[in-house]
Amino acid sequence: MTTNSSIHPPQRLLFGPGPTQVAPSVYAAMSQPIVSHMDPYFFQTSEAVQDMLRTVFGTKNPLTFAISGTGSGGMETAISSLVEPGTKVCVFANGFFCDRMTEMAKRNGGNVVRLEKPWGEVFTDAEAAEFIAHEKPQVVMYVQAETSTGAFQQGTGICKAAHDAGALVIADVVTSLGAMPVKVDETGIDIAYSCTQKGLSCVPGLSPITVSPRAAEYIEARKTPNRSWYFDLKLLNDYYKVSHRYHHTASATLFYALREALSLITQEGVENRWERHRRMHHAFVSGIEKLGLKMHVAPEHRIVNLNTPRVPEGVDDAKVRKLLMDEHGIEIMGGFGPLAGKVFRIGIMGPLATPEHVENFLKVFANALERSRTTAAVSN
Ligand SMILES: *Cc1c(COP(=O)(O)O)cnc(C)c1O
């Protein structure tokens, strides 16, 4: 079905942290006619999505689905489900998104305590165990792939310490899902949520979420109703999975897109896809180091699909970004908060995680860096 449209967006290469490049077949899926949010075809589509999500999450959790809303909607769902007034919450805080989790937990009435680290570092198992044993929380939260810093924390030690203390764990896997092994069951995560527009290479608009049987029981037994009506997991579960009773008008278009994006992932093989991202990360890092740049995060703690090379001394990072955008339609992002002006945030994901794209990116990036030097000194 081809029709003329008045919309002519510029062609971009999305090398930022997200949204990331979307495959043509995903766009094609979005041009199909919608069905209603109560149509049997909608629920078939949603179920196909659920099955494939279990594979990328690495879980057998029956309560696994995509809900309306972006990654922050998943965050709001997870937190409002487990945090009631007075709930003791421990947050592992090493970046921007942990701060957003903190804010949401507080708004839900949680009694929040934080263990903080500089942006770009992660927590050792011993630090996690000591903090949790000391605070005795009911809920523990961490970000697996901190997109503001480039640091990855699988979270096995955090989950073990939390379970030893009888607490449930919420993990933000917004950037890791689809590009790195999230391993929900093996890691011990109770609720993990994500988005569609980062590691899954889809358009923004849905939030995949998975809930362990233990967390589902806890939610079932909670005494106060969820403060959020829209993000109430009980109501969402009833609509998407149990009775299909109307809750809100979910977008068939977005579910078509996600079904297609997940099909591409399962056709490639989820493990092959992780391996492809890992290889392209190493190719990228070796190219970046040849240019004389240093990576912000220690090698063993890096997110493979989102790189944070440090801005070299004497380089104007805003100028680099502007040259890439103006001359090549390439988007990358800068750092913010404590890392403002200090790092670039460069995503090598999905359709752009290929040797050709990495090589071409490094070439134009090198050229933009050279032309953005504010001083003669060339070093970092
Ligand atoms: C992008 C991101 C979010 C928020 O997702 P939105 O889709 O922008 O709402 C949350 N957590 C992390 C780690 C992210 O990278």
The ligand as a Gaussian input file, in Angstrom:
#p B3LYP/6-31G(d) Opt

LIG

0 1
 C       16.684000       5.538000      27.476000
 C       16.705000       4.988000      28.857000
 C       15.585000       5.058000      29.694000
 C       14.345000       5.812000      29.331000
 O       13.746000       5.319000      28.201000
 P       12.716000       6.243000      27.345000
 O       12.363000       5.289000      26.241000
 O       13.476000       7.425000      26.908000
 O       11.577000       6.558000      28.220000
 C       15.671000       4.447000      30.928000
 N       16.781000       3.819000      31.343000
 C       17.895000       3.736000      30.561000
 C       19.106000       3.035000      31.063000
 C       17.883000       4.326000      29.299000
 O       18.977000       4.257000      28.533000

